[in-house]
Amino acid sequence: MKSFARAWRMTAIMLVLGLVFFIGRILWANGLFSSVQTGFFGSCRALSSLPGVTDIEIAGGTAFVAVANARGLSSADGIYTLPLSGGRLTRLSGTPRDFHPRGIALYRVPDGSAVLLLAVNRRSSGKFSIDSFEVTNPKAGAALVAQGTIGSGLLTDPQDIVAAGPGTFYVSNNTAAQATMQWLADLGAVPGSSILYFNGMMLRTAAEDVYGAQGLLLAPDGNHLLVASLTTRSLKSFSREMLTGNLTEGESLTLDIAPEKISLDRRGEVWVAGHANLFQWRDFSTDPDHHPPSQVFRVSLSGGAPQSAQLVYGNGGGEIAAAGVAASAGKRLLIGSSLEGKLLDCTLQ
């Protein structure tokens, strides 16, 4: 009888400890105890009012800006360009009527004959597709020419895309089907994401059980895929098999933010924007009057793996709230938020 009571007490203690760890893991993943550093050695100006900025890619002196609002669809959604040498933010023609981009990727054909743009499109029906375009006259008078659309039952909730070749790409994708599992995945209690790979003919799963997969990019060596993991507050590196596209998780770097989108500059450094407190970020999605802070980090790489992060931009939410993407070219830094209709054009000192 005593042994039974002792075993029951040990089981109860283990359950309590497990629950404490589980709750602590959720609170840490969502940044309840995080602090926000502010400051920026430079100046910023807000550009034209937009529904929201979901992604930014820079190529050939031009910034390509994916515009859509995470709260809902808008007729102003689309792909915009901003010449970094001077000029206005301009919406490109050539996209479908029902086009609301979540993430974009650029690919320059090796012989320089063309620039391709891939986009994760959330349609008004709630279905998703991967739409591809050729960018004509990318330096002046750019326009988009549709190349094709890929739909699949695997695209349950795609977040971002990165080109791996002229006809291949990776997509980060939320996979939780049931509402309870989606809720747990959003809190960081379960993985809830996968990385999909399109080999030019079919879309398949390249990596499973990823926590909160958001932004994607290829490391400069081409052999590693970098993944922004929202609910592990980290930047993860996956080694990739060039022939099959298969992924194997490797090193990761824990950040002071929950990262959303990531971009690569000409020096081979990664720019990461994200959220210190995911509870505040979610509150902002339902209450526009609540302005959570914005932070942008620069991450150095070595051998395709993230090594260290340095805070470049920090703001309490007054200048821009809940920034989710940043892209850099020289001393220029563009910062956008999918929940606030604002794009910042900053100059580093």
PyMOL commands that set and color helices and strands:
alter all, ss='L'
color gray80, all
select helices_A, chain A and resi 2-29+179-187+230-232+278-286
alter helices_A, ss='H'
color red, helices_A
select strands_A, chain A and resi 42-46+53-59+62-67+78-83+90-91+101-108+115-122+128-136+143-150+158-163+169-174+192-198+203-211+213-218+224-229+234-240+247-254+258-264+270-275+294-302+305-315+325-329+332-336+343-348
alter strands_A, ss='S'
color yellow, strands_A
deselect
rebuild
show_as cartoon
